[in-house]
């Protein structure tokens, strides 16, 4: 049993500010002891807002602090490997944002380092911890809809649709920006975890609709090198719940209309559907309708914006801190570094498919 409190160091001030800091502050026996960011002034302002005692000059300083037990890496993907390897070298536990890295080669290095360090090392796929998705997975495993034939995933948002939105790291392929990495990583992880199987082949079409954004430093226009829309097709390995199963995903961060984060599974005896709101639905074969499934409402930490990411991370952060206090190196249902690597293989294959305009076998 670790001496309380568990000391948490957070690198990054975007998603960390809106979700991770409120989440960890809601956990018993844990304390955010340090924060770091490329913009030290912003880090200092957030530290003052949340009562975080130490503002590190850079991530290297934060990783080296004795009272930091867990390093949360909430930075652009291009920085994930370097920061994670340094934290693991110090034998710190790591929570790394998705996508895990820029490519599978980087992810593989992180996996090997985590194995040798023997510490808790997780990827932030917090949607696994939503009550609705856990119930959905349990129903699938119990045979409620029979063998899976097909899955659909729809993510729709317009938060990057305004052409006057400034250029940032999200616009830069070299930094790991884009819809495929940010949202596609969640889609692939959802498929793998829910179906308990692997993606074997992919066909991907990635599109950049807004091709330039204004660069704040000089006021000029700067090219966008990342995708803001992804249309994806999948084939899955046969397994306990799948037989010749296929999948499709439509991801857009520039589509107007109702915000959607919807996951559907169609089987031989019916279908299941979970929505952004946490509502879970079941449609028995031949019923012609969706029927609600009772699900306990998720708790959401104070100060968070309403949303599935917030509700999921509230539960995930509690599970992380409980594991840390107990001296464990695993968290039930959490995405491990090995999971992150498997997801990265699929993302790499999708990018290769987009270039070749052909189906690509994952891992080749």
C-alpha positions in Angstrom: 0.0 0.0 0.0 1.5 3.3 -1.1 1.7 6.2 1.3 -0.9 8.8 0.7 -1.5 11.0 -1.2 -0.6 9.7 -4.7 1.3 12.6 -6.3 0.2 13.4 -9.9 2.2 15.5 -12.3 0.3 16.8 -15.4 2.1 17.9 -18.6 -0.3 19.9 -20.8 -3.0 22.5 -20.2 -5.7 21.8 -22.8 -7.7 18.6 -22.2 -5.9 18.5 -18.8 -7.6 21.8 -17.8 -11.1 20.8 -18.8 -11.1 17.1 -17.9 -8.0 15.5 -16.2 -7.5 18.1 -13.5 -11.1 18.1 -12.3 -11.1 14.3 -12.6 -8.0 13.7 -10.4 -9.2 16.4 -7.9 -12.3 14.3 -7.4 -10.2 11.3 -6.3 -9.6 10.4 -2.7 -6.0 9.9 -1.7 -4.6 11.7 -4.7 -3.1 15.2 -5.2 -2.0 17.1 -8.3 1.4 18.3 -7.1 2.8 19.8 -10.3 2.0 21.0 -13.8 4.0 21.9 -16.9 3.3 23.3 -20.3 5.1 24.8 -23.3 3.4 28.0 -22.2 4.5 28.5 -18.6 2.3 31.5 -18.1 -0.8 29.4 -18.9 0.5 26.7 -16.6 0.9 29.2 -13.8 -2.6 30.5 -14.3 -4.1 27.1 -14.2 -2.0 26.2 -11.1 -3.3 29.3 -9.4 -6.9 28.4 -10.4 -6.7 24.9 -9.0 -4.3 25.4 -6.2 -1.4 23.3 -7.7 1.7 24.1 -5.7 4.5 23.6 -8.3 4.7 25.0 -11.8 7.6 23.2 -13.5 9.8 25.1 -16.0 9.5 22.2 -18.4 8.4 18.6 -18.6 11.9 17.3 -17.8 11.7 19.1 -14.4 8.3 17.7 -13.7 9.3 14.1 -14.5 12.2 14.3 -12.1 10.3 15.6 -9.1 10.4 13.2 -6.2 6.8 13.7 -5.1 5.4 12.9 -8.6 4.2 9.3 -8.7 2.1 9.4 -11.8 3.0 11.4 -14.9 0.0 12.3 -17.1 1.1 13.1 -20.6 -1.5 15.4 -22.1 0.6 16.9 -25.0 0.7 16.6 -28.8 1.4 13.0 -30.0 4.8 13.9 -31.4 6.0 14.4 -27.8 4.5 11.3 -26.3 7.4 8.9 -26.8 10.1 11.2 -25.5 8.2 12.2 -22.4 7.0 8.7 -21.6 10.4 7.1 -22.0 11.9 9.7 -19.6 9.1 9.1 -17.1 9.5 5.3 -17.2 13.3 5.7 -16.8 12.5 7.4 -13.5 10.1 4.5 -12.7 7.1 6.8 -12.7 3.7 5.4 -13.5 2.4 6.9 -16.8 -1.0 7.9 -18.2 -0.5 8.7 -21.9 -3.0 10.5 -24.1 -4.2 8.9 -27.3 -3.1 8.3 -30.0 -0.1 6.7 -28.2 2.5 8.0 -30.6 3.2 9.1 -34.2 3.5 5.5 -35.4 3.8 1.9 -34.3 7.6 2.0 -34.2 7.5 4.6 -31.5 4.6 2.8 -29.7 6.7 -0.4 -29.7 9.6 1.4 -27.9 7.2 2.7 -25.3 5.8 -0.8 -24.7 9.2 -2.3 -24.2 10.3 0.4 -21.8 7.1 0.0 -19.8 7.7 -3.8 -19.5 11.2 -3.2 -18.2 10.1 -0.5 -15.8 7.4 -2.7 -14.3 5.1 0.2 -13.4 1.5 1.2 -14.2 1.4 2.4 -17.9 -2.0 3.2 -19.4 -3.5 4.9 -22.5 -6.3 7.4 -21.8 -9.2 5.5 -23.5 -11.7 6.7 -20.9 -14.8 5.7 -22.9 -14.2 2.1 -21.7 -15.3 3.3 -18.2 -18.7 4.5 -19.1 -21.5 2.5 -17.5 -23.4 2.3 -20.8 -20.4 0.7 -22.6 -19.7 -1.7 -19.8 -23.3 -2.9 -19.8 -23.2 -3.1 -23.6 -20.1 -5.3 -23.4 -21.6 -7.5 -20.8 -24.7 -8.0 -22.9 -22.6 -8.9 -25.9 -20.5 -11.4 -23.9 -23.7 -13.0 -22.6 -25.0 -13.6 -26.1 -27.8 -11.1 -26.0 -27.5 -10.3 -29.8 -25.8 -13.5 -30.9 -22.7 -13.5 -33.1 -21.6 -10.0 -34.4 -22.0 -9.4 -38.1 -21.3 -5.7 -38.3 -20.4 -2.5 -36.4 -21.0 1.2 -37.1 -19.3 4.1 -35.4 -20.4 7.7 -36.1 -18.6 10.8 -34.7 -20.0 14.1 -35.8 -18.8 17.5 -34.6 -18.3 21.0 -36.1 -15.8 22.3 -33.5 -13.2 22.8 -36.2 -15.6 23.9 -39.0 -15.0 27.6 -38.7 -12.5 28.6 -41.4 -11.2 31.5 -39.2 -10.1 29.1 -36.4 -6.4 29.6 -36.0 -3.7 27.1 -37.1 -2.5 25.0 -34.2 -0.7 21.7 -33.6 -3.9 19.9 -34.5 -3.4 21.2 -38.0 0.1 19.7 -38.3 0.6 16.1 -39.4 4.2 16.2 -38.0 2.8 16.8 -34.5 0.2 14.1 -34.8 -2.9 16.2 -35.3 -6.0 15.3 -37.2 -9.3 13.5 -36.8 -8.0 10.0 -37.4 -5.6 10.2 -34.5 -7.8 12.1 -32.1 -11.1 10.3 -32.7 -10.1 7.3 -34.8 -7.9 6.0 -32.0 -11.0 5.9 -29.8 -13.0 4.2 -32.6 -10.4 1.4 -33.1 -10.0 0.9 -29.3 -13.8 0.7 -28.9 -14.0 -2.0 -31.6 -11.1 -4.0 -30.2 -12.3 -3.8 -26.5 -16.0 -4.3 -27.2 -15.6 -7.2 -29.6 -12.5 -8.8 -27.9 -10.9 -9.2 -31.3 -8.4 -7.6 -33.6 -8.8 -5.5 -36.8 -7.3 -7.5 -39.7 -7.8 -5.2 -42.7 -8.7 -1.6 -43.3 -9.8 0.7 -46.1 -9.4 4.4 -45.3 -10.2 7.7 -47.0 -8.8 10.8 -45.2 -9.8 14.2 -46.3 -8.7 17.8 -45.5 -11.6 20.1 -46.3 -10.2 23.3 -44.7 -6.8 23.5 -46.3 -5.4 26.7 -44.7 -5.7 28.4 -41.4 -4.4 31.7 -40.1 -1.1 31.6 -38.3 -1.4 33.7 -35.2 2.3 34.7 -34.9 2.6 36.3 -38.3 -1.0 36.7 -39.4 -0.5 34.9 -42.6 -2.1 31.7 -43.9 -0.5 28.3 -43.1 -1.2 25.0 -44.8 -3.2 22.4 -42.9 -1.6 18.9 -43.3 -4.1 16.9 -41.3 -7.4 15.3 -42.0 -10.7 16.7 -40.7 -12.8 13.8 -42.1 -12.2 10.1 -42.1 -14.3 7.4 -43.8 -13.2 3.9 -42.7 -14.0 0.3 -43.4 -12.8 -2.7 -41.3 -12.6 -6.4 -41.3 -12.2 -8.3 -37.9 -10.6 -11.5 -36.9 -13.0 -14.4 -36.1 -13.4 -14.8 -32.4 -15.7 -15.6 -29.5 -18.2 -12.9 -30.6 -17.3 -12.4 -34.3 -17.6 -14.4 -37.5 -16.7 -12.7 -40.8 -17.5 -9.5 -39.1 -17.1 -6.1 -40.7 -17.2 -2.5 -39.5 -17.5 1.1 -40.7 -16.8 4.5 -39.2 -17.6 8.0 -40.2 -15.6 10.6 -38.4 -15.9 14.4 -39.0 -14.9 17.4 -37.0 -16.5 19.8 -39.5 -20.0 18.5 -39.8 -22.9 20.7 -38.7 -25.9 19.4 -36.9 -26.4 17.4 -33.7 -23.2 16.3 -32.0 -22.9 12.6 -32.2 -20.7 9.9 -30.7 -22.6 6.7 -31.5 -21.6 3.1 -31.5 -23.8 0.4 -33.0 -23.3 -3.4 -33.1 -25.5 -5.7 -35.2 -25.6 -9.4 -34.5 -27.5 -12.6 -35.6 -30.2 -12.1 -32.9 -30.5 -8.3 -32.7 -28.5 -5.1 -32.2 -27.1 -2.8 -29.5 -26.5 1.0 -29.8 -24.9 3.4 -27.3 -25.1 7.1 -27.7 -23.1 10.1 -26.5 -25.7 10.8 -23.8 -25.0 7.4 -22.2 -28.3 6.0 -23.4 -28.1 2.3 -24.4 -30.6 0.7 -26.7 -31.4 -2.9 -27.8 -33.3 -4.0 -30.9 -34.2 -7.7 -31.0 -34.3 -9.2 -34.5 -37.7 -8.7 -36.1 -38.8 -6.0 -33.6 -38.4 -3.1 -35.9 -37.7 -0.8 -33.0 -35.1 0.3 -30.4 -35.9 -0.5 -26.8 -34.1 1.3 -23.9 -31.8 -0.6 -21.6 -31.6 0.6 -18.0 -28.1 1.9 -17.2 -27.0 3.7 -14.0 -26.1 7.3 -14.6 -22.4 8.1 -14.6 -21.0 10.4 -12.0 -19.2 13.4 -13.3 -16.6 15.4 -11.4 -17.3 19.0 -10.5 -16.0 21.6 -13.0 -16.1 19.3 -16.0 -18.0 20.0 -19.2 -20.9 17.7 -19.8 -19.9 14.8 -22.1 -19.0 11.2 -22.4 -15.2 12.0 -22.2 -15.8 13.8 -18.8 -18.0 11.0 -17.4 -15.6 8.3 -18.6 -12.6 10.0 -17.2 -14.2 10.6 -13.8 -14.5 6.9 -13.3 -11.2 6.1 -14.9 -9.2 8.5 -12.7 -10.7 6.9 -9.6 -9.6 3.5 -10.9 -6.1 4.7 -11.6 -5.7 6.3 -8.1 -7.1 3.2 -6.4 -4.5 1.0 -8.2 -1.7 3.4 -7.4 -2.6 3.4 -3.7 -2.7 -0.4 -3.7 0.6 -0.6 -5.5 -0.9 -2.4 -8.5 0.5 -2.1 -12.0 -2.8 -2.9 -13.8 -6.3 -1.4 -13.9 -9.2 -3.7 -14.9 -10.6 -2.8 -18.3 -8.1 0.0 -18.9 -6.2 0.3 -22.2 -2.6 -0.8 -21.7 0.4 0.2 -23.7 0.1 -3.0 -25.6 -3.5 -1.9 -26.5 -2.2 1.4 -27.6 0.4 -0.3 -29.8 -2.3 -2.5 -31.4 -4.4 0.6 -32.1 -1.4 2.4 -33.6 -0.9 -0.5 -36.0 -4.4 0.0 -37.3 -4.0 3.8 -37.6 -0.8 3.2 -39.6 -2.6 0.8 -41.9 -5.4 3.3 -42.4 -2.9 6.0 -43.5 -1.2 3.5 -45.8 -4.6 2.6 -47.3 -5.4 6.3 -47.9 -2.1 6.7 -49.8 -2.6 3.5 -51.9 -6.4 3.7 -52.2 -6.4 0.0 -51.5 -7.3 -2.4 -48.6 -4.3 -2.8 -46.3 -3.6 -5.7 -43.9 -2.9 -4.5 -40.4 0.7 -5.0 -39.4 2.2 -5.3 -42.9 
